[in-house]
């Protein structure tokens, strides 16, 4: 392919317009299996910013650490609201473009300036009790996450001392679901559907638009119910912290938090994978039991979100070696930035503590507001897993099946062989035991049931689904 680099990195007028450039597709088999190789090839050809084709649309992929940092921090120049997306406003984005549905809603992740500040202030206030170690809600949540983690480990072990498990489907995916259920106050059965729809949305597949519609409906209904029947949950606290927000907007903010729940899933699986594939920094942290440091090192080596949400410059600007026109689409790549030689050479392999200057949580005004909570869940999950189990990869690393996603670097399945180090604490979850739902579990479903006469129902589809997976992860089957 002919290079379109201008002769000088500062001769912006010499750069061809993005729409006239001959670019290669980003979403290839190589990118799915060897993204670092693709980033380095693009970096060698174009420098810290590269033009690529994303599902048929031409965009700028930002590869350099300093350039990504500039895009994330400078909200005056780089906007997230799609109203600044020139091709979209001119009707040049096909209605079936896979990622379009995710950009047709308005929540904090896609807001700028004062609107973002107001929404984010309410979110941070609602999250504060769950992220402040001095608050009882934070301690209770951490204890609950530890119990849920142990329950999942006990369940996939099924009373045995060794066996096979799909660590993604049987552990890393359901744990955030359980945490969200506790935080949001969703009914267990409804949470199953919500989490699966969040997964469909993140994959940007053909059913993404329908999934996003169902998610927004469910979270808005929950907000309406909690406004009339507040409880000790994140939804009720968000309503209290943002009285100016409508039920629909509360629902959209909950939806935005659901998007980031996948970060926890990938944080867990990436951490285990880095340890099992011989990452010396990760193994060193594990050997001394510094699990928080282990997770942080993996966020540097293998960030769960490899790319972040689209940005749009409000005026023509030079970034890297290219002229970026106002309204062009720019996608900042965290994974590529972490592979930038300038960032990589600054890492100290001998340091006890790794840098916190990485971009796995974003940076600037849109940095993840639930970072402490997500790190707590990931660290708790990884620590309990390695304390209770010895693990081996179930497949050669080059045969692991990766998801095709422009945002997430995630495994479709993660087969491992486990050997239990500790006897499971307590009995494993019993699917035959009915579960008593909390009163008034169904939002919008009428008056609360009387606590004196609880209605019994079987365990949720989540646990029945997990039961169907048990023992089926052996790649030799």
C-alpha positions as CSV (number, residue, x, y, z in Angstrom):
1,X,0.0,0.0,0.0
2,X,1.3,3.4,-0.9
3,X,2.2,5.6,2.1
4,X,0.4,8.9,2.5
5,X,2.8,10.4,5.0
6,X,3.5,14.1,4.4
7,X,7.1,15.1,3.8
8,X,7.2,17.0,7.1
9,X,5.3,16.3,10.3
10,X,4.4,20.0,10.5
11,X,3.3,20.7,6.9
12,X,-0.3,20.2,7.7
13,X,-1.5,21.6,4.4
14,X,0.3,18.8,2.6
15,X,-1.8,16.1,4.2
16,X,-4.5,14.6,2.0
17,X,-8.1,14.7,3.4
18,X,-9.0,11.5,5.3
19,X,-11.8,10.6,3.0
20,X,-9.5,10.6,-0.1
21,X,-6.9,8.4,1.4
22,X,-6.3,4.7,0.6
23,X,-6.4,2.9,3.9
24,X,-6.3,-0.7,5.1
25,X,-9.0,-2.3,7.3
26,X,-8.3,-2.4,11.1
27,X,-10.6,-5.3,12.0
28,X,-8.6,-8.2,10.5
29,X,-7.7,-11.6,11.7
30,X,-4.2,-10.3,12.6
31,X,-5.8,-7.5,14.7
32,X,-7.9,-10.1,16.5
33,X,-5.1,-12.4,17.4
34,X,-1.9,-10.2,17.2
35,X,-3.0,-6.6,17.9
36,X,0.5,-5.5,19.0
37,X,1.9,-6.6,15.7
38,X,-0.7,-4.4,13.9
39,X,0.0,-1.4,16.0
40,X,3.7,-1.6,15.4
41,X,3.3,-2.1,11.7
42,X,1.0,1.0,11.5
43,X,3.4,3.0,13.7
44,X,6.4,2.1,11.5
45,X,4.4,3.2,8.4
46,X,2.6,6.3,9.6
47,X,4.1,7.4,13.0
48,X,2.0,8.1,16.1
49,X,-1.3,8.5,14.2
50,X,-2.5,6.2,11.4
51,X,-5.5,6.4,9.0
52,X,-7.5,3.1,9.0
53,X,-10.8,1.7,7.9
54,X,-13.1,0.8,10.7
55,X,-16.1,-1.3,9.5
56,X,-16.1,0.6,6.2
57,X,-15.5,4.1,7.7
58,X,-12.2,5.9,7.6
59,X,-10.9,7.1,10.9
60,X,-7.7,8.2,12.6
61,X,-6.2,5.7,15.0
62,X,-4.0,7.4,17.6
63,X,-1.0,5.1,18.5
64,X,1.4,7.4,20.4
65,X,1.4,7.8,24.2
66,X,1.7,11.6,24.2
67,X,-0.8,11.9,21.4
68,X,-3.4,9.7,23.1
69,X,-2.8,11.7,26.3
70,X,-3.4,14.9,24.4
71,X,-6.7,13.7,23.0
72,X,-7.9,12.4,26.3
73,X,-7.0,15.5,28.4
74,X,-7.8,18.4,26.0
75,X,-11.6,18.6,26.1
76,X,-11.5,22.1,24.6
77,X,-10.2,20.6,21.3
78,X,-11.3,17.0,21.4
79,X,-15.0,16.4,21.9
80,X,-17.0,13.2,22.6
81,X,-20.5,14.4,21.7
82,X,-21.3,12.9,18.2
83,X,-22.8,16.3,17.2
84,X,-19.2,17.2,16.3
85,X,-18.9,14.2,14.0
86,X,-19.0,15.7,10.5
87,X,-19.8,12.6,8.5
88,X,-22.7,11.7,10.9
89,X,-24.2,15.1,10.7
90,X,-23.9,15.1,6.9
91,X,-25.6,11.7,6.7
92,X,-22.6,9.8,5.4
93,X,-22.6,7.1,8.1
94,X,-24.5,4.1,7.0
95,X,-27.5,3.4,9.3
96,X,-26.3,-0.2,9.7
97,X,-22.7,0.7,10.7
98,X,-22.1,-1.7,13.6
99,X,-20.9,0.9,16.1
100,X,-23.5,3.5,15.3
101,X,-26.2,2.5,17.9
102,X,-23.8,3.0,20.8
103,X,-23.3,6.7,19.7
104,X,-27.0,7.5,19.4
105,X,-27.7,7.9,23.1
106,X,-26.6,10.7,25.4
107,X,-24.9,9.8,28.7
108,X,-21.7,10.9,30.6
109,X,-19.4,8.9,28.3
110,X,-20.6,10.9,25.3
111,X,-21.0,14.3,26.9
112,X,-18.8,17.4,27.1
113,X,-18.2,20.5,29.2
114,X,-20.9,21.6,31.6
115,X,-23.3,18.8,30.7
116,X,-20.6,16.2,31.5
117,X,-19.6,18.0,34.7
118,X,-23.2,18.0,36.1
119,X,-23.8,14.3,35.2
120,X,-20.4,13.2,36.5
121,X,-20.8,15.1,39.8
122,X,-24.0,13.1,40.5
123,X,-22.3,9.8,39.5
124,X,-19.3,10.5,41.7
125,X,-21.5,11.4,44.6
126,X,-23.6,8.2,44.2
127,X,-20.4,6.0,43.9
128,X,-18.6,7.6,46.8
129,X,-19.9,5.4,49.6
130,X,-18.9,2.3,47.7
131,X,-15.4,3.6,46.9
132,X,-14.4,5.2,50.2
133,X,-12.8,2.5,52.4
134,X,-14.0,4.4,55.5
135,X,-17.6,4.0,54.6
136,X,-19.6,0.9,55.7
137,X,-21.1,0.5,52.2
138,X,-17.6,0.0,50.8
139,X,-16.7,-2.6,53.4
140,X,-20.0,-4.4,53.0
141,X,-19.6,-4.5,49.2
142,X,-16.0,-5.8,49.4
143,X,-17.1,-8.6,51.8
144,X,-20.0,-9.4,49.4
145,X,-17.6,-9.5,46.4
146,X,-15.3,-11.9,48.3
147,X,-18.3,-14.2,49.1
148,X,-19.5,-14.1,45.5
149,X,-16.1,-14.9,44.3
150,X,-15.8,-17.9,46.6
151,X,-19.2,-19.1,45.6
152,X,-18.3,-19.1,41.9
153,X,-15.0,-20.9,42.6
154,X,-16.8,-23.4,44.8
155,X,-19.5,-23.9,42.1
156,X,-17.2,-24.6,39.2
157,X,-15.1,-27.0,41.4
158,X,-18.3,-28.8,42.3
159,X,-16.8,-30.4,45.3
160,X,-13.8,-31.9,43.4
161,X,-10.1,-31.2,43.8
162,X,-9.2,-31.0,40.2
163,X,-10.9,-30.5,36.8
164,X,-11.5,-28.1,33.9
165,X,-13.3,-24.8,33.8
166,X,-14.0,-22.0,31.3
167,X,-12.7,-19.2,33.5
168,X,-14.4,-16.6,31.3
169,X,-17.9,-18.0,31.3
170,X,-17.9,-19.6,34.7
171,X,-16.1,-16.9,36.7
172,X,-14.9,-13.6,35.1
173,X,-18.2,-12.9,33.3
174,X,-20.7,-13.7,36.0
175,X,-18.9,-11.9,38.8
176,X,-19.5,-8.4,37.5
177,X,-23.1,-9.4,36.9
178,X,-23.5,-10.3,40.6
179,X,-21.8,-7.1,41.7
180,X,-24.1,-5.0,39.4
181,X,-27.1,-6.8,40.7
182,X,-26.2,-5.8,44.2
183,X,-25.2,-2.2,43.3
184,X,-28.1,-1.3,41.0
185,X,-30.9,-3.2,42.8
186,X,-32.0,-5.2,39.8
187,X,-34.0,-8.4,40.2
188,X,-31.7,-11.4,39.6
189,X,-33.6,-12.7,36.6
190,X,-33.7,-9.3,34.9
191,X,-29.9,-8.9,35.5
192,X,-29.2,-12.0,33.4
193,X,-30.8,-10.5,30.4
194,X,-29.2,-7.1,31.0
195,X,-25.7,-8.4,31.2
196,X,-26.1,-10.5,28.1
197,X,-27.4,-7.4,26.2
198,X,-24.4,-5.4,27.5
199,X,-22.2,-8.1,26.0
200,X,-24.0,-7.9,22.6
201,X,-23.7,-4.2,22.7
202,X,-19.9,-4.3,23.3
203,X,-19.4,-6.8,20.4
204,X,-21.0,-4.3,18.0
205,X,-22.7,-7.1,16.2
206,X,-25.9,-7.1,14.1
207,X,-28.1,-7.3,17.3
208,X,-26.3,-4.4,19.1
209,X,-29.0,-1.8,18.4
210,X,-31.8,-4.1,19.7
211,X,-29.7,-4.9,22.8
212,X,-29.0,-1.2,23.5
213,X,-32.7,-0.5,23.2
214,X,-33.6,-3.2,25.8
215,X,-30.8,-2.0,28.1
216,X,-32.1,1.6,28.1
217,X,-35.7,0.5,28.7
218,X,-34.7,-1.7,31.6
219,X,-32.5,0.8,33.3
220,X,-35.1,3.6,32.9
221,X,-37.8,1.4,34.3
222,X,-35.5,0.6,37.3
223,X,-34.9,4.4,37.8
224,X,-38.7,5.0,37.8
225,X,-39.3,2.3,40.3
226,X,-36.5,3.4,42.6
227,X,-37.7,7.0,42.6
228,X,-40.9,5.8,44.2
229,X,-39.3,3.0,46.3
230,X,-35.7,4.1,47.2
231,X,-33.4,1.6,48.7
232,X,-29.8,1.3,49.8
233,X,-28.4,1.0,46.3
234,X,-26.5,2.9,43.7
235,X,-29.6,3.7,41.6
236,X,-31.4,5.4,44.6
237,X,-28.2,7.3,45.5
238,X,-27.9,8.5,41.9
239,X,-31.5,9.8,41.9
240,X,-30.8,11.6,45.2
241,X,-27.5,13.1,43.9
242,X,-29.0,14.2,40.6
243,X,-32.5,15.5,41.2
244,X,-32.3,17.4,37.9
245,X,-31.9,14.1,36.0
246,X,-35.0,12.4,34.6
247,X,-35.7,8.7,34.8
248,X,-34.5,8.3,31.3
249,X,-31.3,10.1,32.0
250,X,-30.7,8.1,35.2
251,X,-31.3,5.0,33.1
252,X,-28.7,6.2,30.5
253,X,-26.1,6.8,33.2
254,X,-26.7,3.3,34.6
255,X,-26.3,2.0,31.0
256,X,-23.0,3.8,30.8
257,X,-21.8,2.1,33.9
258,X,-22.9,-1.3,32.5
259,X,-20.6,-0.6,29.5
260,X,-17.6,-0.4,31.8
261,X,-18.5,-3.6,33.7
262,X,-16.8,-5.5,30.9
263,X,-13.5,-3.9,32.1
264,X,-13.7,-6.0,35.2
265,X,-14.2,-9.2,33.2
266,X,-11.2,-8.6,31.0
267,X,-9.1,-7.4,33.9
268,X,-9.6,-10.7,35.6
269,X,-9.0,-12.9,32.6
270,X,-6.0,-10.8,31.4
271,X,-4.4,-11.0,34.8
272,X,-4.7,-14.8,34.9
273,X,-3.5,-15.1,31.3
274,X,-0.4,-12.9,31.9
275,X,0.6,-15.0,34.9
276,X,0.1,-18.3,33.1
277,X,1.9,-17.2,30.0
278,X,5.0,-16.2,31.9
279,X,4.9,-12.4,32.3
280,X,7.8,-12.0,34.7
281,X,6.5,-8.7,36.2
282,X,3.1,-10.2,36.9
283,X,4.6,-13.4,38.3
284,X,6.9,-11.4,40.6
285,X,3.9,-9.5,42.1
286,X,2.0,-12.8,42.5
287,X,4.9,-14.5,44.3
288,X,4.9,-11.9,47.1
289,X,1.1,-11.6,47.3
290,X,0.8,-8.0,46.1
291,X,-2.4,-8.6,44.2
292,X,-3.3,-4.9,43.7
293,X,0.1,-4.4,42.1
294,X,-0.4,-7.6,40.0
295,X,-3.6,-6.2,38.5
296,X,-1.9,-2.8,37.9
297,X,1.0,-4.4,36.0
298,X,-1.4,-6.3,33.8
299,X,-3.3,-3.1,33.0
300,X,0.0,-1.8,31.6
301,X,0.9,-5.0,29.7
302,X,-2.5,-5.9,28.5
303,X,-5.2,-3.2,29.0
304,X,-8.8,-4.6,28.9
305,X,-10.0,-1.7,26.8
306,X,-7.6,-1.5,23.9
307,X,-9.3,1.5,22.3
308,X,-11.5,4.2,23.8
309,X,-14.6,6.0,22.5
310,X,-14.4,8.2,19.4
311,X,-13.4,11.8,19.6
312,X,-13.8,14.7,17.1
313,X,-11.7,17.8,16.9
314,X,-13.7,21.1,16.9
315,X,-11.1,22.7,14.6
316,X,-8.4,21.7,12.2
317,X,-5.4,20.4,14.2
318,X,-2.0,18.7,13.7
319,X,-1.6,15.5,15.6
320,X,1.4,13.3,15.0
321,X,2.4,13.6,11.4
322,X,-1.0,14.4,10.0
323,X,-3.5,17.2,9.6
324,X,-6.7,16.3,11.3
325,X,-9.7,18.1,9.9
326,X,-12.5,19.4,12.2
327,X,-15.2,16.7,12.6
328,X,-12.9,13.8,11.6
329,X,-13.2,10.7,13.7
330,X,-10.3,9.9,16.0
331,X,-10.0,6.7,18.1
332,X,-7.4,6.8,20.9
333,X,-5.7,3.4,21.4
334,X,-4.7,2.6,24.9
335,X,-3.0,-0.6,24.0
336,X,-1.0,1.0,21.2
337,X,0.0,3.9,23.6
338,X,1.3,1.4,26.1
339,X,3.4,-0.2,23.3
340,X,4.9,3.2,22.3
341,X,8.7,2.9,22.8
342,X,8.7,6.2,24.6
343,X,6.3,4.8,27.3
344,X,7.7,1.3,27.4
345,X,11.3,2.4,27.9
346,X,10.2,4.4,31.0
347,X,9.0,1.3,32.8
348,X,11.2,0.0,35.6
349,X,11.2,-3.8,35.7
350,X,13.0,-3.7,39.1
351,X,10.6,-1.4,40.8
352,X,8.4,-2.8,43.6
353,X,5.6,-0.5,42.4
354,X,4.7,-0.1,38.7
355,X,3.7,3.2,37.3
356,X,0.2,4.6,37.6
357,X,0.7,6.8,34.6
358,X,-0.9,4.2,32.3
359,X,-4.1,4.9,30.4
360,X,-6.1,1.7,31.1
361,X,-8.6,3.9,33.1
362,X,-8.5,6.7,30.6
363,X,-7.2,10.2,31.5
364,X,-8.4,13.7,31.8
365,X,-12.1,14.8,32.4
366,X,-13.5,11.4,31.2
367,X,-11.3,9.2,33.4
368,X,-13.3,6.2,34.7
369,X,-15.2,7.4,37.8
370,X,-15.6,3.9,39.2
371,X,-11.9,3.0,39.0
372,X,-11.5,2.2,42.7
373,X,-14.6,0.0,42.8
374,X,-13.5,-1.9,39.6
375,X,-10.0,-2.4,40.9
376,X,-11.4,-3.7,44.2
377,X,-13.6,-6.3,42.4
378,X,-10.7,-7.3,40.1
379,X,-8.2,-7.6,42.9
380,X,-10.5,-9.5,45.1
381,X,-11.4,-12.0,42.4
382,X,-7.8,-12.6,41.3
383,X,-6.5,-12.9,44.9
384,X,-9.2,-15.4,45.9
385,X,-8.7,-17.4,42.7
386,X,-4.9,-17.8,43.0
387,X,-5.1,-18.4,46.8
388,X,-7.6,-21.2,46.3
389,X,-6.5,-22.7,42.9
390,X,-3.4,-23.7,41.0
391,X,-4.2,-23.1,37.3
392,X,-2.8,-24.3,34.0
393,X,-3.7,-23.2,30.5
394,X,-6.1,-25.5,28.8
395,X,-4.9,-24.6,25.3
396,X,-1.7,-23.3,23.8
397,X,-1.7,-19.6,24.0
398,X,-1.8,-19.2,20.2
399,X,-5.0,-21.3,20.0
400,X,-7.0,-19.2,22.5
401,X,-10.2,-17.7,20.9
402,X,-10.3,-13.9,20.9
403,X,-13.4,-11.8,20.4
404,X,-13.6,-9.5,17.4
405,X,-14.2,-6.1,19.0
406,X,-12.8,-2.7,18.2
407,X,-12.9,-1.7,21.9
408,X,-12.4,-4.8,24.1
409,X,-9.5,-7.2,24.0
410,X,-11.3,-10.3,25.4
411,X,-11.4,-14.0,25.1
412,X,-14.5,-15.9,23.9
413,X,-13.6,-18.7,26.2
414,X,-10.7,-19.3,28.6
415,X,-10.3,-23.1,29.3
416,X,-8.0,-23.8,32.3
417,X,-7.2,-26.9,34.3
418,X,-7.5,-26.2,38.1
419,X,-6.3,-28.0,41.2
420,X,-7.9,-26.8,44.4
421,X,-5.4,-25.7,47.1
422,X,-8.1,-25.1,49.7
423,X,-11.2,-27.1,50.6
424,X,-14.2,-25.1,49.4
425,X,-15.6,-23.0,52.3
426,X,-19.1,-24.2,53.0
427,X,-21.4,-26.1,50.7
428,X,-21.6,-25.3,47.0
429,X,-24.7,-23.4,45.7
430,X,-27.6,-25.8,45.5
431,X,-29.7,-25.2,42.4
432,X,-32.6,-27.1,43.9
433,X,-32.9,-24.6,46.8
434,X,-35.4,-21.9,46.1
435,X,-34.3,-18.3,46.6
436,X,-36.3,-15.7,48.4
437,X,-36.3,-12.5,46.4
438,X,-36.3,-9.2,48.1
439,X,-39.7,-7.5,48.4
440,X,-40.7,-5.4,45.4
441,X,-37.9,-6.8,43.3
442,X,-39.6,-6.0,40.0
443,X,-39.4,-2.3,39.0
444,X,-42.7,-1.0,37.8
445,X,-44.4,-4.3,38.8
446,X,-46.9,-3.0,41.4
447,X,-46.8,-2.8,45.2
448,X,-44.1,-4.5,47.2
449,X,-44.8,-8.0,48.4
450,X,-45.2,-8.4,52.1
451,X,-41.9,-9.3,53.8
452,X,-43.9,-11.6,56.1
453,X,-45.0,-13.7,53.1
454,X,-42.1,-14.0,50.8
455,X,-42.6,-15.7,47.4
456,X,-40.2,-18.6,46.6
457,X,-38.7,-19.0,43.2
458,X,-35.8,-21.1,41.7
459,X,-32.4,-19.8,41.3
460,X,-31.8,-17.5,38.4
461,X,-31.0,-18.6,34.8
462,X,-27.4,-17.5,35.6
463,X,-26.8,-20.3,38.0
464,X,-28.6,-22.8,35.8
465,X,-26.5,-21.7,32.9
466,X,-23.3,-22.1,35.0
467,X,-24.4,-25.6,36.0
468,X,-24.7,-26.5,32.4
469,X,-21.1,-25.4,31.8
470,X,-19.6,-27.3,34.7
471,X,-17.0,-29.8,33.6
472,X,-17.4,-28.9,29.9
473,X,-14.3,-26.7,29.5
474,X,-11.9,-29.6,28.9
475,X,-10.5,-28.8,25.4
476,X,-9.9,-32.5,24.9
477,X,-13.6,-33.3,25.0
